[in-house]
């Protein structure tokens, strides 16, 4: 079996990799590293989750360590471009410990946060800059950085850059890097203008295409009635293990997350309407297992790299077959097994059939109702439910001219704070992560029935009137009265709109 040392990776990096538990190269790494470490331009083609990050991180660090060019203010020595904030952050997380072993400095730059710390970091000098195109372009235009000292450039997820409309700014950035610098481009496809980037900026690139293994992932289409969709979804998500649920719109992601939390399924949301700190917080909860369900728009189809995602559910079938493949790629990563489930109603049959045909997928289609034994096969394990936290009603004080016991003013008129998608109270009230309810001493009552026959489930759910326990029959009641109806209604209202990121 080939080792990193045999591929030409320096000893200091192989030691650092071993300390991280990484000792055996993945196929894309074994294929590309001999050429990239030799200084050649490389075009790597392979699905997301195939191990591409280390395939470009290792040659970047090896080249910089060998050149020994000193750091200079505002002039990074290596540039890695990524399409989303989440992907940029995760690349930097993989890069940083290896760079530290070589005494190299890294910096990650993206929008949605204040530019001040990024400007200071650039001014202090950086060896490897990981950046999203838009914010980096801003820094260049404002004179905070220059790309004229870049020795090696990486473009990761190039086809996703194209999907997001970043190619014009990417071309502008690449034109500012030295022509004789090394360039590595990784992409699952070469459409939508990616081939133009290859022809323009890569010099005699060595191409490595990694064949995909269909056996790693099983695909299922569950044909359900509209009013059964939410109940089926809750049954799948109540099983142990990480699951990513995709919706088409930001509003759908937000509404569905709150419905799931109310039903006893710890869930967090990820979409373009969230502030960066909320995105980071929700991703951390998903990664550390506090919330095993992530409800996301297509922003997460490429930008999320979390290990051990056992199940991907298309609560809304995507519009395009490429989106189906990218979403599904959140599971069966790095050689692991995974399951992909698409929920389909009667009016979506032609759409889903066309979608899977274009994606080259032959799913197993089953018509099911809540309690079907197939649900326990797709998501095995005991179903677990967590009581959604209910914030105490705020104390009210009679204001001037307000009689005691009278109607509270506007600031108290909303009653108890409603939990957000991460289970946190709004408007400055006490915050409690719903996903961690059991770890904070709250009781968790588990159903003995996994998913058979719609048997009654007892949940320790705090009643808003006084925290009394309620006995509920199945996920229909758990949805908080109308969860399923709202889920189906919002699906019909927004299901055919292309969701924001």
N, C-alpha and C positions, 0 to 999 in steps of 0.2 A: 504494500500500500504506500502511495506517495506521501511524503511529509512536506511541511512548509520549508524545512531546511533544504530538501532536495529540489524544491522549486526555486530556491535562491533567496528566500527571505532571511535577512540578517539574524544572527543568534539573539541579539537583544530583543528583537520583536517576537521571535518564536518563544522565548522565555516568558515575555509578557502575555502572549496568547495562552500559553500553558497555564499561567496563573489565573486566567479567566475561564479555564476549562475547555479551551479550544485547541485541539491537537491534530485533528484530521481535516484536510481541505475539502470543501464541497466541490462538486464537478465544475461549476463556473469559475471557481478560484484556481483549480488545478489546470483548467484550460487556458485562462488568460494571464496568469501571473508570470510565466516565463517570458512572454512578449512584453508585458507592461513593465516588468522589472528591467528588461533590456532597453527600455527607453522608446519603444515603438508606440505609435498611435494604435489604439485598440477600439474596436466596435464590439461590444458584448450584447448579445441578444438572449434574453431569458425571462421567464415569468417572475413576478415579484415574489419574494420569499425564497429565492434560490441561493442566497448567500452573496449577492453582488456587493454589499457594503464593504466587506473585507477584501473583495477582489480589487477595489480601487483604493481603499485606505492604505493597504500595505505598500503598494508601489509609490503612493504619494509620500509617505513617511520615509521610505527607503531612499528616494531621490533627494529629499531635503536633507537627510542626515549625511548623505554622501557629498552634497555640494558645499555645505558649511558656509553658505552665504549669510552674513549677519542680518538680523531683523532690522528693519527701518520703519520709522513712523509712517503709517498710512499706506504702506506698500507691501501687501501680503505676498508670500512666496508661492503659495498654492491656493487654488480656488476650487471649491466644490459647490456646484449649483444644484438646488433641489426645488421641486415645485411647491411644497407646502411647509408650513411652520413645523408641523409635527415630524415630518420626515427629516427636515434640517436638524431638529433637536435630537432625534434619535441617531442620526449620522454622527453628530458631535459627541453623543454619549459613547458610541463605539470607538470613536477616534481618540478622545481625550486621554484615557489611561495609557494607550500605546504611545501617544505623543509625549506624555510626561516621562515615559521611560527613556526617551531620547533627548529630553530637555527642550522640547519644542512647545510653542504656545499656540493654542487654538482659540477661535472666536466664532460664535454663531450670530447671524444677522437676519432678522425678518421683521415684517410689519406687525401691527397690532399692539406694540409696546413702545414705550418712549425711546427716542433715538439717542438720548444723552449717554447712557452707559456704553452703547455701541460705538459712539464717536470717541469716547475716552479709550475704549479698547483698541480701536484702530490707531489712535495717536500713540499708544504705548508700544505699538509694533506687534505684529502677529505673523506666525509662520503659515498656518493653515486657516483660511477663511471659509466657513460653511455658510452659504447665503441663499435666500430666496431672491429672485431677480428684481422684483419691484423695489424693495428697500435698498438693495445694493446700488441700484441705478440712482436712487435718491442721494445716497452718500457720495457717489461719484460726481453727480451734478453739483453738489454743494461743496465740492473740494475737500471732502474728508478722507478720500482714499484715491489711489491710482492702481491700475492693474498692469503697469508697465514692467513690474518685477516678477510677475507670475511665471514660474518655471513649469508647472504642470496644472492642467485644468481638467476637471471632471464634470460631466453633465449627467446627472442621475435621473432616471425616469423621464427620458426625453420625450416620449410620446405623451406622457401626462402633461408635460410643459405645453405641448401643442394643444392638447384638449382644453387647457385653461387659458389659451390665447397668449402665452408668454413668449412665443418664438421671436417676435420683433425685438423685444428688449434683450432676449438671450443673444440674438445676433449682434446687437449693439455692444453687449458686454464682451463677447468673444472677440470682436474686432479690436477691442482695447488691450487684449493680451498679446504678448510677443508672438510673431509668426513662427518662430523656431521653437516654441515651447511644445511640450508633449501634451497630447489631448486624449482623454478616455471618455467614451460615450456609451452609456448603458440604456437600453430601451427594449421593451417587449415587442414593439412593432416599428416599422419604418415609414408609416403613413403620416398624413397631415403635415407634411413639410419637414419631418425629421430627416428624410433622405437628402434634403437640400442642405441641412446643417452638416451632414456627413461629407457631402461632396465639397462643400466650401471650406470647412475648417479642419478636417482630418487629412493628414498626408499619408497616402498609401497605407490605410489602416488594415490591420490584421483582424479579420472577422471571426468571432467565435459564437456559434448559436447553440444553445442548450436545449435539447429535446425535452419536451414536457412529458411527464408520466401521468396519464389519465387515471391510473389505478390508485393514486394517492387520495383521490377525492370522489365521493359518491354524491350524485345529484338526485334530488327528489322533488317532485311537484305535488303538493297537497291540494286537491280540488275540494274547496270548502264552500259552504253557504256563507253569505255575507254576514249574517248574525252569529256565525260560529267562529269567525276569524280570530277575534280577541281571545276567546276561550282556548282555542287550539294553541295560540301563541303563548299564553300564560302557562299552559301545561308543559310546553317545550322548555320555556325559560326557567321554570321552577326546578328543573333537574340540575344537578351539580355540574360545574364546568363553565368556562368562559364562552359567551356567545355574542356575536355582533349582529344587530338587527338593522337593516337598511330601509329607509323611507325616501320618498322622492323630494319632499320639501322640508324646509327648516321648521315650519309650523307643525307639520306632522310629527317630526322627531320630538319636538318639545311636548306636544299634547300626549303622544304615546308614552313617553317616559313618565310623565306624571300619572297616567292611568296605570302603568305597571307598578310604580311605587305604591299606589293606593291598593293594588291587588296583592301586595305582599312580595313583589319581585324587586329586589334592590337593583336599580338601573340608573345610569347616567347618560347624558346626551352629549353629542358632539356635532356642531354645525357652525356655519359662518356668523350667526348672530351672537355667539358667545364671545365675551371678552377673553383675551389671552390667558389671564390668570384662572378663569373658570374652565377653559379648555385644558390647561395644565392640571388643575385639580381633579377634573373628571377623568382624564387619562390616567392619573396616578391611582385613583380609586379603582379603575378597571384593571390596571396592571398589578396592583397589590392584592386584588381579590376582594376588596371591600364591597365592590359592586361587580358581579360577574356578568352583567348585561350592559352592553354599550349600544345605544340607539343613535344612529348616525345617518347623515346624508352622504353623498358620494365623496365628500371631502376626505372621508376615511378610507376610501377604496384603495388608495395608494399610500397614504401618509401614515398609516398606523402599522407598527411592527411590534406586536405583542405575542409572546410565545404562548403555546398551548391553547389557542382558540379552537375548540372542538367543533363548533357549529356556526354557520353563517345562515341567517334567515333573511330572505327578501320579503319583508312584509308588504312592500310595494314592488312589483316587478319593475326593473329599470327600463328606461326607454330604449337604450342601445345595447347590442350584444357585447360590445367592448366593456361597457359598465358592468354587465353581468359577470364577465370574467375577472375584472379588476376587484369587484366586491368579493367574489367567491375566493379570491386569492388571499383573503385574510385567514383562511384555514388551510390545512395541509401544507404548512410552511416547513422548509428545510427538511423535506423528506417525511414529515409526520402525516398521519392520516387525518381526514376531515370529512365533514358532512355539510352539504349545501341544501337548504330547503327553500322552495318558493311557494308562497301561499297564493292560490289562484281561485278566483270566483268565476261564475258562469260567463260573465261578460268579458273576461280576460283570456279565454281559451285560445283564440286565434293569435292574440298578441304574444302570449307565452310560448306557443308552439313556434311562431316565427323567430322569437328571441333565441330559444335554445337551438334551433336549426342553424342560425347564423353563427352561434357561439361554438358550434361543433360538439354539442353536448346531447346525449341521449338519456334524459332523466327517467326515473321510474315514477309514473303518475298514479296516484291513488286517491280515490274519493273517500273522504273520512268525515267523521263527526267527533265532537269532544268525547274523550274516553276511549278512543280507538287504541287497541294494543300497539299499533304501529308507532304511536307517539313515544311509547316507552322504549321501543327499539331504536328510534332515531336519537333520542336523548335519554339514555338509561340512567337509573339512579332514583333514589327517594326524592320525591317532590318536597321542597322546603319553602316556607313562606315566613316573611319577617313583617312584624307589625309596623305600619307606616307611622312615623313620629307625628304627634300632634302638639304643636306649641301651645303653651297655656295662654288663655285669653289675657291681653294686657290689662293691667289695672287702670281704672279710670278715676279721674278726680273731677269733682264739680268745678267748672271754671267760673269766671265772673258772670253772674247772671244766669247760671245753669243750676237748677235745683238738684239736690242730692238724689241720685237714682235716675236722673233725667237722661235723655239721649246724649251719648258722647259726641264730642266734636269730630271733625273730618279726620283728624289724625288717628282716631281710634275706631272709625266707622267700619273698618274691614274685619274686625274681630281678630281671631287667632291668625298668626302669620301662616301663609301657605308654604309648604316646602317646595324648594325648587328641584330641578332634576337631580341634583346631587343630595337631596334630602336636607337642604339647608334653608333655614328660615329667611324670609325676605325682610327688607326695610330695617336692617340693623338688629333684628330680634335674635334671640338665642339660636345658635346654629348647631344642628346635630346631623351627622351623616347617617342617612337612613340605612345605607348598606351595612353600617357597623353597629346597628342597633343591638344585635346579640352580644357583641363584645363589650358593650357599655352597660351590661347588667340587665338588659331587657329580656323578657322571656321570648323564646322562639318555640312555637309549637309545630311539630312536623306531622304531616299526614302519612298514615301508614299505607294509603292507597297511592301507588305511583301514578297510574293514569287509567286505571281499569274502571270501566262502567260508570263513570261520573259519580263515584261514591262521595259521601259527605266528607268535607274537610273542616277541621276545627282550627281556627286561627286565633291567636292572642292579639286582637286588634283593639287599639284604644279607641273607645267611642268618644266623639267630640264632646258629648254632653258630660262625660265624667270618667272616661277611661275604663268603662266596664267591658269585659270580654264578650265577644259575639260569636255565635256558632253560625257558620255560613256553609251553604251547600254548593260546593264547586266554585270554579272561577267566575261564574256569572255573578254571584253575589259579591265576590271579592273585588270585582271591578269598580266597586264603589257606587253601584247603581247607575247604569248608563254607560259604563266604560266600553262595553262591546258595541253599543249603539253609536257612541261617539266615534269609536274607531272605524266602524263601517261607514258612517256618514262622512267623516273627514276623508276617507279613502275615495269615496265617490266624488266628493267636491274637489279634491286636490290631486287625485291619483294620476291624472294625465298631464299635470303641469311638470315641467322640468324644474326640480328643486334647486334652490340656491345652495351654495357651499359654505 
